[in-house]
Amino acid sequence: MFIVLTEMFSFTFLVRAFIVGALVSVCAALLGVSLVLKRYSMIGDGLSHVGFGTLALATALNMAPLTISIPIVIAAAFLLLRLSENSKIKGDAAIAIISTGSLAAGVLIISMTTGMNTDVCNYLFGSILAMNRNDVYLSIGLSVTVLVLFVAFYNKLFAITFDETFAKAAGAKTGLYNMLIAVLTAVTIVLGMRMMGAMLISSLIIFPALASMRIFKRFKTVTVCSACISILCFFAGIIVSYLYATPTGASVVMINIFVFLLFWILSALRQHLKINTYTKKPGLSGSAAAVLLVLLVLSFAACSNYGAFAAKKNKAGTLAVVLPGGSFSGENTDAAPSEALQAQVPEYSAEFRRSEAGPEQGAGNDSLLDTALVEIKEKMFIAQTNDIYLNAEDYLGKTIRLEGLFKMEQYEGQEAPYCFVLRYGPGCCGNDGNAGFEVAWDSASAVPYPGIDEWVEAMGKLKYYEEDGYPYLYIALSSLKVLEERGAEFVTQ
């Protein structure tokens, strides 16, 4: 298990997912107890649909998603409370109106701007690649703010959760604290929605609270247990997603459902055997501790089966490869390049020597020790590639090494073809996508290239150039080798 965790934490995007996901899970679980007891649990689902619409708007305006989504979703939370309290439209009807309207608006905005592509699936069902470094910093700050406010106003939130009428009669500003719950929920929903998806984020609010209520009866104990369950379920869901190539959001939800059923069974057994687990001191009972132990054992068992299931494929994946002049066709072909295409590449050689390095017979590899080496692995090929494109500022100047198919593509109006090292994967219209990088020698001297569809290992520094006002990433080659052993041409994650 330690080896698997070490491998997982070698991916920067998974580290970001763990940090943000753990904080969001705690916030959602703490607020979820009050929301479930006040029968406001579906407000999370309604606000997540509003968040989907705001993400679509931010994408259309080419603006930072969180800075657009947070104020709009908070405003929607205010509106929901106003509709529920001061209007003939009550509770679930108000949520249905706002959620369906926002979802429809988001779909229209996306279809009229970027088109119905894989980004829609990312918004609806989440993606671990959804946040860059700046988003992580903002998410950490907001999550800590939510936790601090919850702890600071814990007693007031407890009072309005169990008896709002009595709290109001006692002089408490119930409207203000209800609004506080709504605002904190809105912030939590926005932070977690991009990772879990608009359709699944409400599960982080509902399931941990319901599960802990099966065993415990004290508000504080339920809250603590709910937070623990939420973190463990998120952690287990990420591990399952990594090992079995399943969508992250759906994996986390299924783990939550499993834990809820487990707690329900334990509660039923306790009632059947007439076991009293009530205690005056907050803490975990023996049955709850047993459940948490089962979760850890299952996580360990999943990790131990890593080798047997690591090659399983899934149907989810996102592609964000920017190619000059348009998107690559994505069609795998064994046909040799045309003579005209060959003639435009410096000393094109179909007999490129096996394991031959770059222009100076392997020179440059020693100098790579001076820079950080980022190896794009087959296990997370698409995810790593997309992470580099999404967070290019973190990788520029670093040495990238990857294996893939060597491709050339001639675009209209271009004097010479572009060269790529890529692999195929899921796209917006089925299995028509690809992920990889443009490669080029920075040396002015003529350098031989391998044949099209040769399996190569490319290594060099990540750089960028501008063309027609747009920046494009490429690997400035220091080594390009043809390998005898071929990897997977089609990857899914």
N, C-alpha and C positions, 0 to 999 in steps of 0.2 A: 504493500500500500504506500509505503514511504517513497518508493521509486516512482509510482504513478503520480503522487502529489508533487514530487520534485519536477517531473516532466511537465505537469500541468502549469506549475508556477513559472516555468521557463517562458511561457507565452505572456507577453505584456497585456494583451487584451483580456486574458482570463484573470489576471491579477486585478485589473480594473473591475471586471465583473464580480469577483469575490468581494472586493471592498464595498462597492456601491450596493451590490445585492444584499450583503449582510446588514448594512445600515438601513436600507429600505425595508427589509424583512422585519427588523426590530420595530421600526416606526409603524409599519402596517399592523403588526400584531398588537402593539400597545393600544393603538387607536381602535383596532378591531373589536376589542372587548366592549368598549363603550358603545360602538356603533351597533354591534349585534344585540346588546341588551336593550338599547333604545329603539331597536327595529329600524335602524338607518343603514343597514349593511349594504343595501342596493345603491346607496348614494355613491359608493366607490365605482360601481359599474357605470352609472350615469356620467360621472366625472371623467372616467377613462374614455368614453366615447367623445366627450368634449375635447379631451386631450388629443384624440386622433384627428379631429378637425383642425385643431391648432397646429399640429405637426405638419399636416398637409399645407396649411397656409404658410407656415415658416419655410417649407421647402419651395413653394411657389415664389415666395419673395426673396429666396436665397438669404435668409436670416438665421441667426442662431436659434435652434428649436426651443431650448429651455427658456430663453428670455422672452419668447413670444407666448409659450404655453402657460407658464406659471401665472402671470396676471390674469389671463383670460379664464383659466380654469378656476382660479379663486373667485373671480366675478361670477362665474356660473354657480359656484357653491353658495354665494350670497343669494343669487336669484332663486336657487332651489329652496332655500330656507324661507325666503319671502313668499314664494308661491304656496308652500306648505302651510304657512302660518296665517297669511292674510288674504287668501284667495279661495274661491270655490273649487279650484283645482288642487287636490290634496295628494300628498305622499307619492305613491307609486305612479300616479298619472303624470305628475309634474316631472318625475325622473324620466318617464317614457318619452314625454314630449321633447325634453332637452337632449336626451341621449340619441334618439333616432334622428332628430333634426341635425345634430352635430355630425353624426355618422354620414348622413346623406350629403351634407355640405363638404365634408372631407373627401368623399368619393368623387364628387363633381369637380372639386378643385384639382385633385390629382389627375383625373381623366382629361381635363382641359389644359394641363400644363405638362407634367412629365410623362403622363400616360399610365395606364394600369400595368405596372411592371412589378418586379420583385420587391420594390420598396413598400408596396402596399402590404405584402405578406409580413415584412419586417415590422410595420406599424401595428398590424392587427395581432400578430402572434409573437412579436419580440425578436430581438437579435442581440447576441452578446457583443456585437461590434458596434452597437448603436452610439456609444459615447467616446469622445476623444478625451485628451488629457484635461482640457479646460472644463469640460462637462463633469469630469470626476471631481475636480476641486470644488466646483459649485455644488455638486450633489453632496459631498462630504459636509460642506458648510451648512447647507439647508437641513440635512439630516440631523446634524448635531443641534441645530436650532430647534427642530421639532422635538427632539428628546428632552432638551432643557426646558422648553415650555410645558411639556407634558408633566415632567417631574415637579416643576414649580407650581403648577395649578392642579396637582393630583387630587387634593382634597375636594376642591370645587367640582372637578370633573366627576369624582366619585359621587358627590351629592346629587348632581343633576342627572346622573345615570340611573340611580335607583329611585329617587323620589323628587322629580323636578318641581312638582306642585309645592311640596313642603319646603324645598330649598328657596323657591320664589317667595313664599310666605315669610321665610326667615330673613329675607332681605338680600338674598343672593341675586346677582344680575344674570339670570339664567339665559337671557337672550345673547348676552355677550359671550358666555362660555359655550353655548351652542355654536355660535359663530366661530369661536376659537377651534372647536372640534372640526368644523367644516373646512376652515382654512388649512389646518394641519393635515387633514385628509387630502385636500386638493394638492398640496405640495408633495405629499408622499406618493400620490397617484401619478403625478407628472414625472417624478424621479424614477419610479419603478416601471412605468408603462413602456418605455423604449426598450427595456430589457425583457419584460414579461409579455408585452403586447396589450393592446386595448381590450382584447377579449378575455385575457387571463389575469390581469393585475388584481381584480377584485378578489381572487382566490386567496391572496396573501392576507387579506383583511378577514375573510370569513372562516376558513378552515382551521387555522391555529386556535382561534378563540373558541370555536365550537368543540374542537378536540379537547382542549384543557377543561372546558366546562363539563365534560363527561366524567371527570375524575374529581375535580376540586369544586368547592363551593364558596370560598372566600375570594373577594374581588382582587386583593393583592396577589394571592397565590395563583389565581387564574391568569392574571396579567403576566407574572414572572414566567409561569409555565408556557404561556402562549408565545412569549418572546423566544424562549429556548427552543420550542418546537419549530418556530418559523426559521430560525437560523440553521438548525440541523437539517430541516427539510430542503432549504435552499442549497446548503452544502452538498447534501446527498443528490439533489437534482442535477447540480453542475457536474458531479462525478459521473452519474449515469449518462448524462448527455455527452460527456467527453469519451467515455468508454464504448458506448453503444451507438454513437453517431445519431442521437435523437435530438429533436428541437429542445432548446433549453427551457423555455417557458412551460411547454407541455410536460416535460420531465419533472419540473418542480411541482406542478399542480398534481400530477399523479402520485408523487411521494406524499404530498399533503393529504390526498384522499386516502391513501393507504394508512397513514398515521391516524386519521380521523376514525376510520373503521376499526383500527386496532384499539384505540381508546374506547370506542363504543362497546366493543366486545368485552374489554376489561371491566367497564362499568356494569354491563349486564351480568357478568360473572360475579362481581362484587355484590350486586343486589340479590342474585340467586343464592349465593353462599352466606348472605347477610353479614358481610365483612364491613365493619365501620372504619373508614380511612380518615375520618374527620380529626383534625388536629388544631389546637389553638395557635401553634406557631407556624408562620408561613414557611413553606418549604416543599420539597418533593416527597410524595408518599412512596411506599415500596412499589406499588403497581406502576406508578408513573416512571419511577427510576428504571423499572424493568423494561418499559416501553422504549425509553431513551437508549438503554443498553441494546435492545433489539435493533434499533436504527443504526447504531454504530457497528454492530455485527454484520448487518446487511450491507453497509457501505464497504466494510472490509472484504466481505465475500465478493462484492461486485468488482472491487479492485483486483482481487486475486485471480479473477477470470479474465483479466485484461487481455492477455495474449490470445485467448480463444475467440474473443468477440471484437477485437480492435479493428478487424477488417470489414465489419458489417457496414452496409451502406444505408443512407437515409435519403429521403426525397427533398430535404430542406437544404438551403444554401443560398448565399447571396453573392453576387458578382458585382464588383465595382471597378473593373479594369478600364482605364482610359487609354484608348488607342488612337494614334494620330489619324485624322481624316475620317474616322468613322469606326464602327465596331467590326471586329474580326468575324469572318463568316462562321467559324466554329465547326466547320465540316472536316472530318478526319479523312484524309486521302493519302493513298500510297503513290500517287502519280508524281513523276519527276517534274521539276520546274521547267518552264519553257526555255528555249534557247535565249530568247530576248531577255527574260528575267535573269537568267544566269549571267548574261553578258554585263548586266548593270551592277553586279556585286563584285567587289575587288577579288580577282583570282578565285572565283568560285571553283571548288574542287569537290567532286563527288567521291573522291578517294582520300578524303580528309583522314589523316593517320590516327589510328586508335590511341586514345589517351594523350594526344598531342596537346600541349598547352599553347598559350597565346603567342604573340609576335616574337617573344624572345625565349622560346622553348622553356617556359615555366618561370621565367623571371617575373618578379612581382609578388610571388607567393610569400616570400620572407617579409616583405614590407607590410603584408596584411596583419602581422602581429601587432602593428602600431595602432590598429583601429579595432573597433568592436565588430565581431563576426556574427551576422544574423543568418542562421541556416533555416531555410524554409523547408519544413518537413512534410512528408507525404500525408501524415496523419491529419494535419490541420492546414493543408495547402491553401485552400480557398480562404479560410479565416485569416491566416497570416498575411496572405497577399493583400486582402482587403484592408487589414489593419495598417499595413504600410501605406496604402493609398490614402486611408482616412487620416492617418497621423504622420504624414510625410515629414513634418518638421522634426520628428523624433528619430528619423532614420537617415536623413540626408547626410552623406559623407561616410556612412557606415558601409562595411563590406557585406554584400548579399551573396549567398550561395544557394542555388536551387537546381533541380533536375527537371527536365521536361522535353517536349518535342520541339525541335528547331523548325521554325516557320518563317516564310518570307511573304510579304504582301505588297503588291504594287497598287498605289492609289492614283486616281486620275489627277494629272497635273504634276505629279512628283517625278523628279529626274531619276531617282534610284529607289528601289524597294526598301521597306523597313524589315528588320529582322526581329524575331520574337522567340522566347523560350516560354512555353505555356503547357497547360494541361486542360482537358475538357471537363465540363461540369454542368450542373443544372443551370438553366437560363430562364428568361421570362416566358418562353414559349416551349418549355420542355427541356430536353437535354441538348440545347443549342448554345450553351454558354461556354466561356473559357476564362481562365485565370492565369496570369503570368506577367512578364515584363518585356518591354522592348530592350534589345541588347545591341551594343555597338562598340567598335574599337575606337578609342579616342586617338590612336596613333594615325598619323597621316599616311604611313606606308601601307602598301597593299597587304592584306591579310587573308588567308584562305578561310572559307566558311564550309561547314559540313553540308551534307545534302538535306533536302527537306524531309521531315519526318524522322531524321536521325534522333536517337535519344542522347541528349547531351547534358553535361554539367557546366553551368555558367557561374562565374564568380567575378565580382568586381564591385566598385563603389556605386552607391545609389546617387544619381545626379538628376538634374532636370534641365529642360530647355523650353523656350517659348516659341510658339508657332501660331501665327494669326491671333496673337494676343492671349493665347491659352497656354498654361504650363503643362508639360508632360514629363513623367518620370521615365528614366531609363537606367540600365546598368552599364556603366563604363567598364568594359571587360578588361580583366587582367588574366583571365584564363577561360578557355572554352574547350572542353574535352568531349569526345564521343565515347560513350560507355557501352560495353558489351551487354551488361545486364540492364534490362528495361524495367522501369517502375510502372505504376498504374497510370494509364493515359487518361482515364476518367476518374475524377475525385468528387466527393460529395460534401466535404467539410474542410 
